[in-house]
Structures are given as C-alpha cells and as structure tokens.
Amino acid sequence: MERDGVGRARLIRIEVREEEEKLFVATSPDMPRFQVIGLSYEELEEEVPASIRALYKLQHNRDVEIIALEEERATHPVWYAARELVAA
C-alpha cells in the first residue's frame, strides 16, 4: 500500500570485507555485480547508499530513498531499505 508519496520498500543486504592494502569492499548478495570500494568503513557508509540510489535510477528509472536499518561493522551484514518515491 502506498501513502505519503512513498512506495513499498526492498531490503538490501550489504556485506563489507577488508582487503589487502586497507581497502574496504562492499558487495550485496541481493544486487548481483554490486561492488563499492572505499579507503575506510566511513567512506563506504556514504558511498553505498548513493550507489544504490544511482543504480535504481539507472536500471529501473526509479527514485528511491535509502534508509540504513542496522549499523553493524566488519563481518555482519548491514541492511538498507530502498523505498520507491511516488508522486503524491
């Protein structure tokens, strides 16, 4: 059900691992080929939501709001919700 200009949400799991040379890599089993690389975990916290938003716009021509649902680090997945924005 849609209300207040917001559509239904899709949950997206993001897994972060630390690679050689102190690079952090974010991938998602829910979005094939999704990969974001950063120099710090904090950089990924900014880049991952922006990348998800850009992919939705590019692949589905949809504007989405990205909401962090869980703040876990390292080996635990981080969960985001992508909610489609609908014209009111």
N, C-alpha and C positions, 0 to 999 in steps of 0.2 A: 504494500500500500504506500502510495506517495503522498507526502504532505509537506507544507512549508518549503517548497522548492527543492526538496531532496528526495532522490530515489532510493532504491534498495542498495545495500552495501555488500561488497565482496571481501572476504577475509584473505589476506595475503601474508604468507609466512616468509620471513627473511632470515636467512642463516648467514652468520658472519664468521669468517675464519681469518686468522693471522697467517700471512705467508712470509716467505723469506724477505729480507730487506725491510722489515717493518711495514709492509703493505697490508691493508685490510681489504678483504674481498667479500662483498655481499652478493648472495645468489638467492633464488627462490624456486622451490620445487613446484610452486603454483603458477609461475610465469616462466616457461621454458626460454632459454637463452638470455634471461635477465642476469646482468652482472654489472656491479658498480665497484670501482676500486678507489680507495682513499688512502691518505697517508696517516689517518688516525680514525679512531672509532667516532669521534665527534664530527669529523668531516662526513662520514657516512650518514650520521643522523640528519644532516642537512641534505645530502645528495640523493639518498634513497627515495624519500617522498617526492622530491622534484622529478626524479627519473620515472617513477611510477606514473605520476601525473602526465608527463610528456608522452610516455608510451600509450596511455589510454587515449590521449588526443590524437596521436599519430595513427594507431592501429584501429581505433573504434570511432574516431571523431566525437569523443565524449569528454566533457569537462567533469572532473571528479575532485572531490575533497578527500585528502589523505589524512587519516587520524591514526596516531600511534596508540595502540591498545595496551601494550605491555613494554616495559623498559627492562629488558634483561640483557646482559652482556655476554660476550665470548661464546660459549658452546650452546647456550639456549637460543631458540629462535625468537625473533622479535615479530610481533604481529601488528599489521596495519589493516585498516579498513579503507576501501576505496568506495566512496558513496557518490553516485552519479548526481550531478546538479541538474535539476529540471526547471525549465522556465515556469514561473508561477502564473 
